[in-house]
Amino acid sequence: MSAPVGLYSLVDKIVRTRVSSVLNKDVKQFGKKYLFDGDEETCWNSDQGSPQWIIVDFSESVSISQLDIQFQGGFVGKTCWVETVQSGQENFNRVLSFHPQDTNKSQVFPLSDTSSSVTSLKIVFDSSTDFFGRITIYKLDILSNS
């Protein structure tokens, strides 16, 4: 993935990714591996129900500046937030609430300075524009400026 000028992707520092669900348990077609593959033809698609979530664990402490997410319109998180685990901590703490637009376009969500020294990141989609609560993401990038 190519990051905007002055930012770089933290995807290569991810050691584990977990998701709340996969549509019909079909990981070959809709699995978590498609979140970070850079292919606009593949996606992670959750099963129905709310909330849905994504957790990533990093190989080292990182500083997160922003998230870049491309949903499929009609399957977008409505009420969402980001939680992080700081270095030396064990529990997730909420650092950002956001409300994406119901669109297919890539959307950027800046994180505040509280996102330094992060060892894990959790993105929670508490509700969805889909009646059944499904979320579809074609691209997820986690970016840093340091």
MDAnalysis code that builds the backbone (N, CA, C; Angstrom):
import MDAnalysis as mda
import numpy as np

u = mda.Universe.empty(438, n_residues=146, atom_resindex=np.repeat(np.arange(146), 3), trajectory=True)
u.add_TopologyAttr("name", ["N", "CA", "C"] * 146)
u.add_TopologyAttr("resid", np.arange(1, 147))
u.add_TopologyAttr("resname", ["MET", "SER", "ALA", "PRO", "VAL", "GLY", "LEU", "TYR", "SER", "LEU", "VAL", "ASP", "LYS", "ILE", "VAL", "ARG", "THR", "ARG", "VAL", "SER", "SER", "VAL", "LEU", "ASN", "LYS", "ASP", "VAL", "LYS", "GLN", "PHE", "GLY", "LYS", "LYS", "TYR", "LEU", "PHE", "ASP", "GLY", "ASP", "GLU", "GLU", "THR", "CYS", "TRP", "ASN", "SER", "ASP", "GLN", "GLY", "SER", "PRO", "GLN", "TRP", "ILE", "ILE", "VAL", "ASP", "PHE", "SER", "GLU", "SER", "VAL", "SER", "ILE", "SER", "GLN", "LEU", "ASP", "ILE", "GLN", "PHE", "GLN", "GLY", "GLY", "PHE", "VAL", "GLY", "LYS", "THR", "CYS", "TRP", "VAL", "GLU", "THR", "VAL", "GLN", "SER", "GLY", "GLN", "GLU", "ASN", "PHE", "ASN", "ARG", "VAL", "LEU", "SER", "PHE", "HIS", "PRO", "GLN", "ASP", "THR", "ASN", "LYS", "SER", "GLN", "VAL", "PHE", "PRO", "LEU", "SER", "ASP", "THR", "SER", "SER", "SER", "VAL", "THR", "SER", "LEU", "LYS", "ILE", "VAL", "PHE", "ASP", "SER", "SER", "THR", "ASP", "PHE", "PHE", "GLY", "ARG", "ILE", "THR", "ILE", "TYR", "LYS", "LEU", "ASP", "ILE", "LEU", "SER", "ASN", "SER"])
u.atoms.positions = np.array([
    [0.842, -1.173, 0.000],
    [0.000, 0.000, 0.000],
    [0.883, 1.229, 0.000],
    [0.486, 2.247, -0.721],
    [1.273, 3.465, -0.711],
    [0.615, 4.475, 0.219],
    [1.388, 4.952, 1.177],
    [0.891, 5.892, 2.174],
    [1.053, 7.318, 1.665],
    [0.246, 8.248, 2.177],
    [0.411, 9.652, 1.820],
    [1.796, 10.150, 2.229],
    [2.254, 11.227, 1.593],
    [3.560, 11.800, 1.889],
    [3.648, 12.140, 3.377],
    [4.777, 11.795, 3.993],
    [4.994, 12.074, 5.401],
    [4.454, 10.996, 6.328],
    [3.755, 10.018, 5.779],
    [3.214, 8.922, 6.579],
    [3.722, 7.602, 6.028],
    [3.803, 6.604, 6.885],
    [4.137, 5.278, 6.390],
    [3.209, 4.248, 7.024],
    [2.990, 3.178, 6.291],
    [2.098, 2.119, 6.718],
    [2.757, 1.263, 7.797],
    [1.942, 0.855, 8.779],
    [2.413, -0.024, 9.840],
    [2.041, -1.483, 9.594],
    [1.513, -1.778, 8.424],
    [1.033, -3.125, 8.122],
    [2.141, -4.171, 8.279],
    [3.369, -3.831, 7.917],
    [4.462, -4.803, 8.029],
    [4.857, -5.084, 9.485],
    [4.328, -4.305, 10.432],
    [4.614, -4.524, 11.850],
    [3.504, -5.315, 12.547],
    [2.493, -5.728, 11.788],
    [1.395, -6.503, 12.360],
    [1.816, -7.972, 12.470],
    [1.668, -8.544, 13.670],
    [2.020, -9.947, 13.874],
    [0.784, -10.844, 13.985],
    [-0.369, -10.248, 14.307],
    [-1.584, -11.046, 14.402],
    [-2.786, -10.148, 14.163],
    [-3.760, -10.701, 13.426],
    [-5.024, -10.010, 13.177],
    [-6.151, -10.949, 13.559],
    [-7.125, -10.416, 14.278],
    [-8.321, -11.174, 14.639],
    [-9.540, -10.357, 14.238],
    [-10.606, -11.042, 13.861],
    [-11.859, -10.371, 13.509],
    [-13.005, -11.057, 14.242],
    [-14.091, -10.313, 14.406],
    [-15.242, -10.823, 15.141],
    [-15.917, -11.978, 14.424],
    [-15.964, -11.915, 13.096],
    [-16.630, -12.957, 12.317],
    [-16.247, -12.835, 10.856],
    [-16.587, -13.863, 10.083],
    [-16.396, -13.862, 8.631],
    [-17.691, -14.376, 8.013],
    [-18.158, -13.719, 6.973],
    [-19.422, -14.063, 6.331],
    [-19.482, -15.556, 6.009],
    [-20.489, -16.227, 6.538],
    [-20.705, -17.665, 6.323],
    [-19.470, -18.510, 6.648],
    [-18.575, -17.988, 7.479],
    [-17.317, -18.657, 7.849],
    [-16.458, -19.000, 6.632],
    [-16.655, -18.254, 5.544],
    [-15.938, -18.483, 4.289],
    [-14.647, -17.659, 4.267],
    [-13.623, -18.134, 5.012],
    [-12.380, -17.383, 5.118],
    [-11.603, -17.334, 3.802],
    [-11.823, -18.306, 2.923],
    [-11.139, -18.291, 1.625],
    [-11.586, -17.120, 0.763],
    [-12.856, -16.743, 0.868],
    [-13.377, -15.658, 0.040],
    [-13.455, -14.322, 0.776],
    [-13.682, -14.339, 2.108],
    [-13.948, -13.099, 2.837],
    [-13.114, -12.935, 4.105],
    [-11.999, -13.653, 4.211],
    [-11.223, -13.675, 5.447],
    [-10.460, -12.408, 5.762],
    [-9.941, -12.357, 6.983],
    [-9.218, -11.201, 7.493],
    [-7.949, -10.890, 6.695],
    [-7.388, -11.883, 6.026],
    [-6.160, -11.656, 5.253],
    [-6.365, -10.623, 4.149],
    [-7.616, -10.406, 3.747],
    [-7.899, -9.456, 2.672],
    [-7.956, -8.010, 3.137],
    [-7.897, -7.773, 4.445],
    [-7.890, -6.401, 4.950],
    [-6.649, -5.646, 4.493],
    [-5.517, -6.338, 4.434],
    [-4.226, -5.679, 4.207],
    [-3.525, -6.118, 2.925],
    [-4.232, -6.791, 2.015],
    [-3.549, -7.330, 0.830],
    [-3.360, -6.321, -0.297],
    [-3.973, -5.135, -0.210],
    [-3.799, -4.105, -1.229],
    [-4.533, -4.380, -2.529],
    [-5.333, -5.432, -2.585],
    [-6.073, -5.795, -3.795],
    [-7.495, -5.249, -3.696],
    [-7.868, -4.366, -4.606],
    [-9.199, -3.751, -4.549],
    [-10.316, -4.709, -4.933],
    [-9.983, -5.921, -5.323],
    [-10.990, -6.915, -5.678],
    [-11.351, -7.842, -4.507],
    [-10.592, -7.771, -3.415],
    [-10.837, -8.648, -2.271],
    [-11.287, -7.828, -1.069],
    [-11.940, -8.494, -0.116],
    [-12.424, -7.781, 1.058],
    [-12.604, -8.721, 2.242],
    [-12.631, -8.116, 3.434],
    [-13.109, -8.814, 4.626],
    [-14.581, -8.482, 4.736],
    [-15.393, -9.505, 4.910],
    [-16.828, -9.321, 5.061],
    [-17.233, -10.042, 6.335],
    [-17.786, -9.271, 7.282],
    [-18.222, -9.885, 8.534],
    [-19.528, -10.624, 8.315],
    [-19.854, -11.470, 9.256],
    [-21.172, -12.082, 9.275],
    [-22.132, -11.069, 9.889],
    [-23.387, -11.428, 10.028],
    [-24.355, -10.495, 10.582],
    [-24.217, -10.397, 12.089],
    [-24.790, -9.331, 12.641],
    [-24.759, -9.103, 14.083],
    [-23.872, -7.936, 14.453],
    [-24.170, -7.338, 15.583],
    [-23.384, -6.209, 16.072],
    [-23.031, -6.454, 17.529],
    [-21.875, -6.002, 17.982],
    [-20.874, -5.278, 17.201],
    [-19.963, -6.226, 16.418],
    [-19.279, -5.674, 15.440],
    [-18.209, -6.356, 14.724],
    [-16.914, -5.646, 15.098],
    [-15.782, -6.309, 14.972],
    [-14.518, -5.687, 15.342],
    [-13.332, -6.326, 14.628],
    [-12.234, -5.566, 14.640],
    [-10.934, -6.007, 14.122],
    [-9.901, -5.695, 15.198],
    [-9.052, -6.664, 15.527],
    [-7.950, -6.428, 16.462],
    [-6.642, -6.759, 15.746],
    [-5.670, -5.861, 15.860],
    [-4.330, -6.133, 15.332],
    [-3.319, -5.974, 16.461],
    [-2.361, -6.875, 16.488],
    [-1.260, -6.829, 17.442],
    [0.013, -6.530, 16.661],
    [0.841, -5.645, 17.204],
    [2.066, -5.228, 16.534],
    [3.286, -5.922, 17.129],
    [4.326, -6.058, 16.322],
    [5.561, -6.714, 16.751],
    [6.354, -5.863, 17.732],
    [6.067, -4.572, 17.764],
    [6.742, -3.628, 18.651],
    [5.791, -2.472, 18.910],
    [6.125, -1.624, 19.868],
    [5.307, -0.438, 20.124],
    [5.379, 0.493, 18.928],
    [4.229, 1.007, 18.522],
    [4.154, 1.898, 17.363],
    [3.372, 3.150, 17.741],
    [3.545, 4.179, 16.947],
    [2.781, 5.411, 17.073],
    [1.824, 5.472, 15.889],
    [0.534, 5.578, 16.172],
    [-0.469, 5.578, 15.104],
    [-0.987, 6.996, 14.893],
    [-0.933, 7.464, 13.646],
    [-1.402, 8.810, 13.310],
    [-2.805, 8.802, 12.735],
    [-3.113, 7.789, 11.922],
    [-4.442, 7.755, 11.312],
    [-4.763, 6.374, 10.765],
    [-6.059, 6.161, 10.549],
    [-6.565, 4.964, 9.887],
    [-7.098, 5.375, 8.525],
    [-6.909, 4.531, 7.547],
    [-7.451, 4.730, 6.207],
    [-8.290, 3.489, 5.911],
    [-9.606, 3.679, 5.786],
    [-10.525, 2.553, 5.624],
    [-11.380, 2.764, 4.389],
    [-11.501, 1.709, 3.585],
    [-12.414, 1.732, 2.442],
    [-13.456, 0.645, 2.641],
    [-14.680, 1.083, 2.911],
    [-15.813, 0.183, 3.086],
    [-16.492, -0.068, 1.748],
    [-17.393, -1.018, 1.725],
    [-18.351, -1.151, 0.623],
    [-19.595, -0.398, 1.065],
    [-20.049, 0.540, 0.239],
    [-21.260, 1.281, 0.553],
    [-22.400, 0.321, 0.864],
    [-23.199, 0.669, 1.881],
    [-24.286, -0.195, 2.309],
    [-23.876, -1.174, 3.395],
    [-22.565, -1.322, 3.615],
    [-22.023, -2.236, 4.627],
    [-20.950, -1.506, 5.444],
    [-21.310, -0.300, 5.878],
    [-20.377, 0.610, 6.534],
    [-20.712, 0.715, 8.019],
    [-19.682, 0.792, 8.857],
    [-19.910, 1.045, 10.269],
    [-20.512, 2.425, 10.464],
    [-21.533, 2.521, 11.310],
    [-22.154, 3.829, 11.591],
    [-21.581, 4.442, 12.860],
    [-21.651, 3.721, 13.949],
    [-21.092, 4.163, 15.221],
    [-19.868, 3.300, 15.475],
    [-18.696, 3.928, 15.431],
    [-17.437, 3.177, 15.502],
    [-16.497, 3.841, 16.494],
    [-15.544, 3.051, 16.980],
    [-14.500, 3.630, 17.811],
    [-13.234, 2.804, 17.701],
    [-12.148, 3.428, 18.150],
    [-10.833, 2.800, 18.177],
    [-10.403, 2.679, 19.634],
    [-9.887, 1.508, 19.971],
    [-9.306, 1.270, 21.286],
    [-7.864, 0.829, 21.074],
    [-6.995, 1.209, 21.990],
    [-5.597, 0.786, 21.896],
    [-5.129, 0.238, 23.238],
    [-4.100, -0.592, 23.161],
    [-3.367, -1.026, 24.347],
    [-2.016, -0.332, 24.270],
    [-1.708, 0.469, 25.277],
    [-0.435, 1.169, 25.331],
    [0.645, 0.211, 25.822],
    [1.877, 0.483, 25.452],
    [3.009, -0.314, 25.899],
    [3.016, -0.372, 27.426],
    [3.162, -1.578, 27.982],
    [3.182, -1.769, 29.424],
    [1.799, -1.938, 30.038],
    [0.752, -1.800, 29.240],
    [-0.620, -1.955, 29.718],
    [-1.175, -3.301, 29.239],
    [-2.322, -3.700, 29.763],
    [-2.947, -4.947, 29.338],
    [-4.334, -4.745, 28.751],
    [-4.995, -3.637, 29.098],
    [-6.385, -3.435, 28.700],
    [-6.523, -2.410, 27.585],
    [-7.553, -2.603, 26.777],
    [-7.875, -1.643, 25.730],
    [-8.531, -0.411, 26.339],
    [-8.178, 0.765, 25.808],
    [-8.796, 2.030, 26.191],
    [-9.254, 2.757, 24.930],
    [-10.462, 3.315, 24.963],
    [-11.004, 4.026, 23.805],
    [-10.249, 5.336, 23.600],
    [-9.788, 5.561, 22.353],
    [-9.040, 6.781, 22.040],
    [-9.713, 7.625, 20.956],
    [-10.681, 7.056, 20.236],
    [-11.320, 7.804, 19.144],
    [-12.685, 7.215, 18.848],
    [-13.680, 8.086, 18.720],
    [-14.987, 7.691, 18.183],
    [-15.100, 8.314, 16.798],
    [-15.673, 7.573, 15.849],
    [-15.822, 8.136, 14.500],
    [-17.084, 7.597, 13.847],
    [-17.541, 8.325, 12.834],
    [-18.782, 8.001, 12.135],
    [-18.532, 8.087, 10.631],
    [-18.173, 6.967, 10.002],
    [-17.877, 6.980, 8.562],
    [-19.100, 7.332, 7.724],
    [-18.823, 7.826, 6.536],
    [-19.880, 8.069, 5.557],
    [-20.206, 6.755, 4.871],
    [-21.453, 6.600, 4.448],
    [-21.889, 5.392, 3.737],
    [-21.497, 5.537, 2.267],
    [-20.238, 5.216, 1.989],
    [-19.682, 5.393, 0.653],
    [-18.623, 4.324, 0.379],
    [-18.298, 4.154, -0.893],
    [-17.237, 3.218, -1.302],
    [-15.852, 3.860, -1.248],
    [-15.780, 5.158, -1.044],
    [-14.503, 5.869, -1.085],
    [-13.686, 5.626, 0.180],
    [-12.370, 5.694, 0.021],
    [-11.457, 5.583, 1.145],
    [-11.689, 6.765, 2.088],
    [-11.702, 6.490, 3.390],
    [-11.930, 7.528, 4.390],
    [-10.800, 7.508, 5.410],
    [-10.365, 8.706, 5.819],
    [-9.245, 8.843, 6.746],
    [-9.768, 9.329, 8.095],
    [-9.281, 8.697, 9.159],
    [-9.674, 9.041, 10.520],
    [-8.409, 9.282, 11.336],
    [-8.074, 10.564, 11.598],
    [-6.876, 10.885, 12.378],
    [-7.029, 10.466, 13.835],
    [-5.928, 10.006, 14.422],
    [-5.890, 9.684, 15.847],
    [-5.088, 10.754, 16.563],
    [-5.407, 10.984, 17.806],
    [-4.732, 12.015, 18.592],
    [-3.398, 11.496, 19.113],
    [-2.722, 12.348, 19.883],
    [-1.422, 11.989, 20.440],
    [-1.485, 10.835, 21.436],
    [-2.695, 10.474, 21.872],
    [-2.827, 9.379, 22.832],
    [-2.520, 8.028, 22.194],
    [-2.224, 8.013, 20.909],
    [-2.007, 6.751, 20.217],
    [-0.519, 6.411, 20.069],
    [0.339, 6.980, 20.922],
    [1.764, 6.640, 20.853],
    [2.034, 5.401, 21.715],
    [3.067, 4.676, 21.380],
    [3.472, 3.465, 22.100],
    [2.360, 2.426, 22.183],
    [1.735, 2.170, 21.050],
    [0.619, 1.231, 20.963],
    [1.147, -0.162, 20.631],
    [0.652, -1.186, 21.363],
    [1.033, -2.563, 21.060],
    [-0.107, -3.333, 20.384],
    [-1.358, -2.881, 20.595],
    [-2.530, -3.499, 19.966],
    [-3.550, -2.420, 19.643],
    [-4.324, -2.679, 18.606],
    [-5.351, -1.750, 18.142],
    [-6.633, -2.539, 17.913],
    [-7.756, -1.980, 18.349],
    [-9.055, -2.599, 18.124],
    [-9.970, -1.564, 17.498],
    [-10.590, -1.927, 16.384],
    [-11.579, -1.077, 15.734],
    [-12.930, -1.755, 15.931],
    [-13.860, -1.046, 16.557],
    [-15.173, -1.590, 16.869],
    [-16.217, -0.905, 15.997],
    [-17.051, -1.718, 15.356],
    [-18.176, -1.231, 14.547],
    [-19.436, -1.611, 15.315],
    [-19.933, -0.673, 16.140],
    [-21.043, -0.963, 17.040],
    [-22.366, -1.112, 16.297],
    [-22.476, -0.449, 15.162],
    [-23.665, -0.567, 14.319],
    [-23.232, -0.413, 12.868],
    [-24.133, -0.756, 11.954],
    [-23.799, -0.780, 10.530],
    [-24.930, -0.174, 9.710],
    [-24.597, 0.302, 8.520],
    [-25.635, 0.775, 7.599],
    [-26.408, -0.396, 7.003],
    [-25.879, -1.604, 7.170],
    [-26.563, -2.814, 6.725],
    [-27.571, -3.242, 7.789],
    [-28.768, -3.555, 7.395],
    [-29.837, -3.950, 8.310],
    [-29.426, -5.120, 9.202],
    [-28.606, -6.021, 8.679],
    [-28.195, -7.212, 9.425],
    [-26.908, -7.010, 10.220],
    [-26.296, -5.826, 10.141],
    [-25.091, -5.533, 10.913],
    [-23.791, -5.968, 10.278],
    [-23.828, -6.328, 8.997],
    [-22.598, -6.772, 8.329],
    [-21.708, -5.568, 7.987],
    [-20.398, -5.803, 7.992],
    [-19.391, -4.815, 7.630],
    [-18.560, -5.410, 6.505],
    [-18.271, -4.594, 5.471],
    [-17.390, -5.027, 4.384],
    [-16.295, -3.988, 4.206],
    [-15.034, -4.427, 4.315],
    [-13.884, -3.532, 4.170],
    [-12.970, -4.064, 3.073],
    [-12.716, -3.189, 2.073],
    [-11.814, -3.532, 0.968],
    [-10.371, -3.161, 1.281],
    [-10.190, -2.132, 2.108],
    [-8.820, -1.697, 2.418],
    [-8.801, -1.137, 3.832],
    [-7.787, -1.543, 4.565],
    [-7.502, -0.963, 5.871],
    [-6.006, -0.703, 5.936],
    [-5.646, 0.536, 6.244],
    [-4.243, 0.846, 6.441],
    [-4.114, 1.614, 7.746],
    [-3.093, 1.299, 8.487],
    [-2.794, 1.943, 9.761],
    [-1.503, 2.706, 9.527],
    [-1.557, 4.027, 9.728],
    [-0.441, 4.885, 9.324],
    [0.198, 5.593, 10.497],
    [1.499, 5.866, 10.353],
    [2.271, 6.584, 11.359],
    [3.045, 7.701, 10.689],
    [3.330, 8.747, 11.454],
    [4.187, 9.817, 10.920],
    [5.519, 9.865, 11.641],
    [5.811, 8.850, 12.455],
    [7.103, 8.842, 13.147],
    [7.793, 7.497, 13.031],
])
